[in-house]
Amino acid sequence: MADTILDVRISDSSHGVIGINILLAGSNGVSVVLAGGDNAACEEFSALLPQGPHPVAGSRRAPAAGRRRVRRRV
């Protein structure tokens, strides 16, 4: 487990991938205009940019339903 990142903290706050990317973009003067992901990613996005663009959560289908769609090539 020595090569595993367990937590990323910036200014005493823990951040996931979305938060790291938003903060990195902002520190370089880049506006964030689009975000997508699961519900957790969207919640993290909204917490960091409450006045910003609204994130879009991916499909809420159950994993089994997704597997069936892939098998049918839908």
Secondary structure, 3 states (H helix, E strand, C coil): CCCCCCCCEECCEECCHHHHHHHHHHHCCCCCCCCEECHHHHHHHHHHCCCCCCCEECCCCCHHHHHHHHHCCC
